[in-house]
Amino acid sequence: MHIRKTALALLLAGLLLPAAGWAQEGRLNGNFYTEDETQQDDNEACTSVDGTDFGIGGRVVGLDGDCKVSLTYFTVFPHKASATNSSAKVSQSSHVFVEVTIEDDEAFCPTENKYVGSAEPEDCKAIVSLKGTSVAQADDEVQSSKLTMSCDLGRDGDELGPNVPTPEVQFQTIVNAFANRDDVKLDSKGRLKLTHAGVPDPDPNALCATEVP
């Protein structure tokens, strides 16, 4: 699995918090991929504290029958960031970008259920805390990450666009896909809450990869 190219490009190539003048030597530096300790790559995240750029990106995947639902999110303009030799923190208090894709899994998802849309709600925030090790003359290492995101997607997902003739069908598909998950909650009013208890994974084709296969 890999993140959509457009979202990856935005995360890793510009829509990050610039931090000109930050000292990089002796503090965590890089793009750090983590998988959720329970859901593994069905809940993955990338924390960027790369040079003078900071950002958060991630994706959760769930199933409703033959329909695969992917929720991809990333910070467009983080408002706060910090990094030391053993930890990093990035947060954005509003307007986190969220993309929703409903598509075929291994079989055919009904056409009326399929959807690709996005939102950037004002009431949408994300924060990540990362622990790691700054390594001299080598790539820094991540040990763990804790991420939370909460967004108001509106009733029947009416913050999402483009609109569809029967939004309640697509919205219910999203709800069903994560109904039995503890890490992703979406209620009937469109309140989305997501948590990520991240552990490291060295997969070179993961969310943080600069080249998408």
N, C-alpha and C positions, 0 to 999 in steps of 0.2 A: 504494500500500500504506500502511496505517497501523496503529499499535499498537492492541490491544484497549482499549476505553474504560476498563475497570476498572483495568488496569495503568497506563494513563496517569494516571488520577486519583490513584492511590496514589503515583506517582512525583512528580507536580507539586503535590499538595495535602495534604501532611502527613506521610507516612512518610519523612521526610528527617532528616538530622542537624541539630538546631537548634544555632546558634552565636551565642547572644545576646551582644551587646556587640562583635561583630566590626566593625571599621571597613570600610565598603564603598567609600568614596571612594578613587580611585586604585588600585584592584585590580580584577581581572576580576570581572564581575558579570552573571549571566544564565543562560539555558538554552542550551547550545551543542550543535547537531546536527552530527554527522559521518557520512559514509559511508566504508566501507572502500575503500581506493585500488584494490583488485583486484576485490572482489565488489560494489562500489557499494551499492545499496539492498537487496541480499540480505544485507548485514551492516551494520546501522546502529546508532548509539548516540546517547545524549543524556547530557551531563554537566551537572548542575545545580549552579551555585554562585551561586544567586539569592538576594540579600539575606542572610538568616541561615540559609538552608536549603541543604543539600548532598546530592547523591545521584547514582546511576548507573542508567541504564536502557538496554536495547538489545534487538535482535531479529536473528536469523539465519533465513534461509529457504532450504530445499532441496527437491528433487524426487526422488520415487521412483516412476517411471512416471507415473500420473495422480494421484498423491497429493502434495499440497503439505504440507510439514512446517515449522512455525514454532516456534522456540524463543524465547520472550520472557523476559527476566530483569530484575530491578531490586533495588536494595538497600533493605531494609526499615529497618535501623538502622545506617548507616555508623558506624564507630568512630573514624575519623580523617579529617581534611580540612584543607586549607590553600589559600590563594590569595594571589597577588601581582599586580603590574601586568602580568606577562607569562606567568604559569603558574598552574595549579591542580592539585590532587591529591586524590582521594577514594578511600577503601578501606573494605571490610567484610570481616572475617576469617572469618565463618561465617554460616549461615542466609540466604544470598541466595535470593530467591524466583525460581523457575523455572516457567514455564507452557509446556506442550507442546500444540500443536494439529495434528492430522492431518485434512486435509479435501480436497475436490475441487480439482483444478487447473482446467484448461479442460475436461477430460472427467470421467468418474465414477471416483472412488476407491472400491474395493470396501468395502462396509459393514463387513466384519470388520476392515479396517485403520484405520478412522476412530477418532479419539480426541480428547478434550479433558481434560487433567488438569494437576496442578501438584504441586510439591514445594518444601520449604524445608529442604534437608538441613543437618545440622550441619556436615558437611564440604563447605562450598561458600563460596568466597571470590572477590571481585572487586576489581580495582584499576584506576584510570585516571589517566593523567597527560596534562594538556592544556597546549598552548602557544597563546598568543593575545596580543591587544593591548588594553589598557584605553584607551578613547577618550573624551575629555572631551566632554560635551554630545551624545553619540551612542551608539548601541548598540556594546558591545564586540565584538571580532572574534576568531574562533577561527582558528588556522592549522593545527593538527594535534592529534591525540590518539592515545595508545597505551593500549589496554585489554586486560587478560587476565582470564579467569575460569576457575576449575576447580571441578568439582562431582562428588560421588559420588552418582549416581542409583540405585545398586544394580543387582545382576544382573537382567536383563530389566526394568530400570527400576522395581524394586519399591519405591523411595522415592516414586514417583508415585502419586497418588490422583485419582479413584477407581480401584480395581482392576478388571480386566476378566477374563473367562474364559480368554482366551489372550493373556497379556501379552507372550509372546515374539513374537507376530505384529506387534503395534504397535511393540515395541522394535526389531525387525529393520527395519521400515519407516523408523524414525528413523535407524538406522545406515546404511541404504542411501542415504538422502537426502543424506548428507554424506560418503559413502565416498570421493569423488574431490576433496574440498576440503582445502586446507592450513590454512584458518582455523578449521575446526571438526573436532574429532576425538572420536569416541565409540567406546570399545572394548567387548568382549563382557562385561566386568565392570561396565559402567556408568560408567566414568570419562569425564567430559566435559571437554574442554579447548577453550577458545575464545580467539581473538586478534582484535584489531581495530586496523588501522592507518588511522586516520581522517583524512579531508580534509574541508574545509568544503563545504556545499551549501546554497544559499539557499531551497530548496523550502519554501514556507510551510505545506504540509500534511504536513510531515515528523514524525518521532517526537516532537520537542520542542514541537509545536504545542499550544497550550492549548485549542484547539477541534478536535475530531475530526469530519471530514465524514461 
